[in-house]
Amino acid sequence: MIAPVNILLIILWAIIVPYILGSLVTRINGSGKGSMAAAKNISYGFMLMCVIFIVPAIPMILIHVPFHILSITWQAAVCILSVLSIAVALRERKSVSQNGRETEDKVQPYKERKSIVLFVWAAALIVIAFETGLPVLRMHVDTDDARFLVDAMEALKKDTLLEYNPITGIHHGVPVGEQIKDVTAPFPIFIALVSDLFKLHPAITAHTVMPMLFIPLSYTVFMLIGDHVFKGNMKDTGLFMLFLSLIHLFSFETIYSAGYTLLTIIWQGRSVAAMIMLPFLWYLLLVLSDKDSPAAGDYIMVMMASVACAMLSNMGSLFAFILCMAYALSFSIRGKSIKPLVFMGLSMIPDVAVIVTSRILYTGILYR
């Protein structure tokens, strides 16, 4: 049962902390203003939380570090960056108050009747709220629970990282079988981490809390995409969100459809990658493609998003690499310069390192 204290912890760690972390990133890359500022902060914040987790997680799993060390390391990094974000925000606010009120860009590319815009967005939000309630109120049990949730429970109960066979419970000391995938895509351990932060059982976190958080987050990312594609037109963005939510609601013809992935198994890492982080990476590439001369910070954002995809799923790391290099190739052809391809290749080094590590682990060389 979820008590009021659990709700407060969920709000703290799943909304407030990502927002604070994201505001630090958006201030650094200069994208933290405008009507979509809150959506950007939440999205960037979740990306940063994934990156902070995978960096220590892979080596700690390989050298058999206890789970609580990984948890403390992640929490310490998140707290330090959160304090830094708050300090930067206070300093910026003080600077603005001293230099006069900050001017905002109030130019609207399109003007629409407010009643129409409100109706479209209200319809979209109703459908999204209904979809969020589906997995929250009617839990779907998947056979992957036998690995993902058992890995999370092992971390919490045994204080180990992928050392027990999730099917038999035998202690092997190393990941076995399908569990090897979780070394380079340690999302099941991330479930254990947030379950500990929320003070909830991993099954409750995965099947109830995560759908409640990840479905709105997915639509938040798609909202950023719509806002960018339609150049700030709120009516067109709202229509995009409405039709997208309706498509998802009626796309259960196969288990491989986006609707099934979003509304049934969103608590699984590959679903989070497919419906949140890969679309967010696409959004970053869309922003990048509009710039004649992208800065180093733009490629760093792409690099972080690709690493976040890797944390969620091995499929996500490979898709992120293919997507980024395809975009880089198009940039190079359009600009008749090899620089975008080179810079993108350099930004993909961490993602490629994860992919290569996963291939090495599959060979079993490290465990012979």
Number of C-alpha atoms within 10 A of each C-alpha: 7 14 9 9 11 15 13 12 16 22 14 15 14 21 16 16 21 23 25 22 28 28 29 25 20 17 16 12 15 11 14 19 15 12 11 16 17 16 19 25 25 24 24 26 25 24 26 22 19 23 21 20 24 25 15 15 27 19 13 17 23 17 10 15 15 15 24 16 15 19 20 12 16 21 17 12 13 20 14 12 17 21 14 15 20 15 13 16 16 12 12 13 14 11 13 13 11 9 9 8 10 10 7 8 8 7 7 11 10 12 10 12 8 11 8 12 17 14 14 20 20 14 17 21 18 13 19 21 15 13 23 20 16 15 23 20 11 11 15 13 11 11 7 11 17 11 17 25 22 23 28 32 22 21 25 20 10 13 16 22 29 29 22 22 21 24 9 7 11 10 12 11 14 19 22 17 9 11 20 17 17 25 27 27 30 29 27 28 31 22 26 29 24 22 22 18 17 23 17 19 19 25 20 15 23 27 24 21 22 21 27 22 18 21 23 17 20 21 20 21 25 22 21 22 22 21 20 16 15 16 14 18 18 24 22 20 23 24 18 21 25 20 14 17 23 16 13 18 18 11 17 16 9 10 12 10 13 18 24 19 22 25 24 24 24 27 28 25 26 23 23 26 28 22 23 26 30 23 20 27 25 20 21 19 19 15 15 20 15 9 10 9 12 14 11 11 12 18 21 17 21 23 25 22 28 32 32 30 33 33 33 27 24 23 16 27 29 17 18 29 23 13 16 23 18 14 19 23 18 15 19 16 13 9 13 10 12 13 15 22 20 15 15 22 17 14 23 24 15 17 24 20 14 22 20 13 14 18 13 12 17 16 10 11 8 10 12 5
